Amino acid sequence: QVQLVESGGGLAQPGGSPRLSCAVSGIDFSMYSMAWYRQFLGNQREWVATISRNSMTFYADSVKGRFTISRDNAKNTVYLQMNSLKHEDAAVYFCKVPRSGGDYWGQGTQVTVSS
């Protein structure tokens, strides 16, 4: 059974630097690209960042230069380091395993931005 478990969300201050984690089990983690998405209240999920199997990284313009996606294949974990946090970054953050046969998603972790 494939499981993706996000953690690291919660209340953060503007300008803060929370780090999200997504622990993956049930697949050969190193063989897959991984992605982070976020969902604002009432809206569709928005792509945030992707890291390929060989650690090439790609970012949405809205987070480029502030967020960093990384992976640790030994721990089957993907991370999202969020720096210079803004109020508009408040959302539920999801990790995803993109697959041609159907994506795997985690349950999401809420990031709230407030001073």
C-alpha positions as a Markdown table, in Angstrom:
| # | Residue | x | y | z |
|---|---|---|---|---|
| 1 | Gln | 0.0 | 0.0 | 0.0 |
| 2 | Val | 1.4 | 3.4 | -1.0 |
| 3 | Gln | 1.4 | 6.0 | 1.7 |
| 4 | Leu | 2.5 | 9.7 | 1.6 |
| 5 | Val | 2.5 | 11.4 | 4.9 |
| 6 | Glu | 3.1 | 15.2 | 5.1 |
| 7 | Ser | 4.3 | 16.9 | 8.2 |
| 8 | Gly | 5.7 | 20.2 | 9.3 |
| 9 | Gly | 2.7 | 22.5 | 8.8 |
| 10 | Gly | 1.2 | 24.7 | 11.4 |
| 11 | Leu | 1.3 | 28.4 | 12.3 |
| 12 | Ala | 4.2 | 30.4 | 10.9 |
| 13 | Gln | 5.0 | 34.1 | 10.9 |
| 14 | Pro | 5.4 | 36.2 | 7.8 |
| 15 | Gly | 9.1 | 36.0 | 6.9 |
| 16 | Gly | 9.4 | 32.7 | 8.6 |
| 17 | Ser | 11.0 | 29.5 | 7.3 |
| 18 | Pro | 9.0 | 26.3 | 7.9 |
| 19 | Arg | 10.1 | 23.1 | 6.4 |
| 20 | Leu | 7.6 | 20.5 | 5.2 |
| 21 | Ser | 8.3 | 16.8 | 4.9 |
| 22 | Cys | 6.6 | 14.1 | 3.0 |
| 23 | Ala | 7.5 | 10.5 | 4.0 |
| 24 | Val | 6.7 | 8.0 | 1.3 |
| 25 | Ser | 6.3 | 4.2 | 1.6 |
| 26 | Gly | 5.1 | 1.4 | -0.7 |
| 27 | Ile | 7.0 | 2.4 | -3.8 |
| 28 | Asp | 10.6 | 2.5 | -5.0 |
| 29 | Phe | 10.9 | 6.2 | -4.0 |
| 30 | Ser | 14.2 | 6.8 | -5.9 |
| 31 | Met | 12.5 | 5.9 | -9.2 |
| 32 | Tyr | 10.0 | 8.7 | -9.1 |
| 33 | Ser | 9.8 | 12.4 | -9.4 |
| 34 | Met | 8.1 | 14.1 | -6.5 |
| 35 | Ala | 6.0 | 17.2 | -6.4 |
| 36 | Trp | 4.5 | 19.6 | -4.0 |
| 37 | Tyr | 1.1 | 21.3 | -4.6 |
| 38 | Arg | -0.9 | 23.7 | -2.5 |
| 39 | Gln | -4.6 | 24.4 | -2.2 |
| 40 | Phe | -6.1 | 27.6 | -1.1 |
| 41 | Leu | -9.5 | 27.7 | 0.5 |
| 42 | Gly | -12.1 | 26.8 | -2.1 |
| 43 | Asn | -9.7 | 26.7 | -5.0 |
| 44 | Gln | -8.0 | 24.1 | -7.2 |
| 45 | Arg | -4.7 | 22.7 | -6.2 |
| 46 | Glu | -1.7 | 24.7 | -7.5 |
| 47 | Trp | 1.6 | 23.2 | -8.5 |
| 48 | Val | 4.5 | 24.5 | -6.3 |
| 49 | Ala | 7.6 | 22.5 | -7.2 |
| 50 | Thr | 8.9 | 19.3 | -8.6 |
| 51 | Ile | 12.1 | 17.3 | -8.1 |
| 52 | Ser | 13.1 | 14.7 | -10.6 |
| 53 | Arg | 14.7 | 11.3 | -9.9 |
| 54 | Asn | 18.1 | 12.8 | -10.5 |
| 55 | Ser | 17.2 | 15.9 | -8.3 |
| 56 | Met | 16.6 | 18.4 | -11.0 |
| 57 | Thr | 14.2 | 21.0 | -9.6 |
| 58 | Phe | 11.5 | 23.1 | -11.0 |
| 59 | Tyr | 9.4 | 25.9 | -9.3 |
| 60 | Ala | 6.3 | 27.9 | -9.8 |
| 61 | Asp | 7.1 | 31.6 | -10.4 |
| 62 | Ser | 5.2 | 32.5 | -7.2 |
| 63 | Val | 7.7 | 30.6 | -5.0 |
| 64 | Lys | 10.9 | 30.7 | -7.1 |
| 65 | Gly | 13.8 | 32.0 | -5.1 |
| 66 | Arg | 12.0 | 31.5 | -1.8 |
| 67 | Phe | 11.1 | 27.7 | -1.6 |
| 68 | Thr | 13.5 | 24.8 | -2.1 |
| 69 | Ile | 12.4 | 21.3 | -2.8 |
| 70 | Ser | 14.8 | 18.5 | -2.0 |
| 71 | Arg | 14.8 | 14.7 | -1.5 |
| 72 | Asp | 16.5 | 12.1 | 0.6 |
| 73 | Asn | 16.3 | 8.8 | -1.1 |
| 74 | Ala | 17.7 | 7.0 | 1.9 |
| 75 | Lys | 14.8 | 8.2 | 4.0 |
| 76 | Asn | 12.2 | 8.0 | 1.2 |
| 77 | Thr | 11.4 | 11.6 | 2.0 |
| 78 | Val | 10.8 | 14.8 | 0.0 |
| 79 | Tyr | 11.1 | 18.2 | 1.6 |
| 80 | Leu | 9.9 | 21.7 | 0.9 |
| 81 | Gln | 11.9 | 24.4 | 2.6 |
| 82 | Met | 9.8 | 27.6 | 2.7 |
| 83 | Asn | 11.7 | 30.9 | 3.2 |
| 84 | Ser | 10.5 | 34.5 | 3.3 |
| 85 | Leu | 7.0 | 33.2 | 4.0 |
| 86 | Lys | 4.2 | 35.5 | 2.9 |
| 87 | His | 0.5 | 35.7 | 3.9 |
| 88 | Glu | -0.4 | 34.4 | 0.4 |
| 89 | Asp | 1.5 | 31.2 | 1.0 |
| 90 | Ala | -1.1 | 30.1 | 3.5 |
| 91 | Ala | -2.7 | 26.9 | 2.1 |
| 92 | Val | -2.9 | 23.2 | 2.5 |
| 93 | Tyr | 0.3 | 21.7 | 1.1 |
| 94 | Phe | 0.2 | 18.2 | -0.6 |
| 95 | Cys | 2.9 | 16.0 | -1.9 |
| 96 | Lys | 2.4 | 13.9 | -5.0 |
| 97 | Val | 4.0 | 11.0 | -6.8 |
| 98 | Pro | 3.3 | 11.7 | -10.5 |
| 99 | Arg | 2.5 | 8.4 | -12.3 |
| 100 | Ser | 1.1 | 7.7 | -15.7 |
| 101 | Gly | -1.1 | 5.0 | -14.1 |
| 102 | Gly | -2.5 | 7.5 | -11.6 |
| 103 | Asp | -0.9 | 9.9 | -9.1 |
| 104 | Tyr | -0.5 | 9.2 | -5.5 |
| 105 | Trp | -1.3 | 12.0 | -3.1 |
| 106 | Gly | -0.8 | 12.7 | 0.6 |
| 107 | Gln | -3.4 | 13.9 | 2.9 |
| 108 | Gly | -2.0 | 17.4 | 3.1 |
| 109 | Thr | -0.6 | 19.6 | 5.8 |
| 110 | Gln | -2.0 | 23.1 | 6.7 |
| 111 | Val | 0.3 | 26.1 | 6.7 |
| 112 | Thr | -1.1 | 29.2 | 8.4 |
| 113 | Val | 0.7 | 32.5 | 8.1 |
| 114 | Ser | 0.0 | 35.0 | 10.9 |
| 115 | Ser | 1.9 | 37.4 | 13.1 |
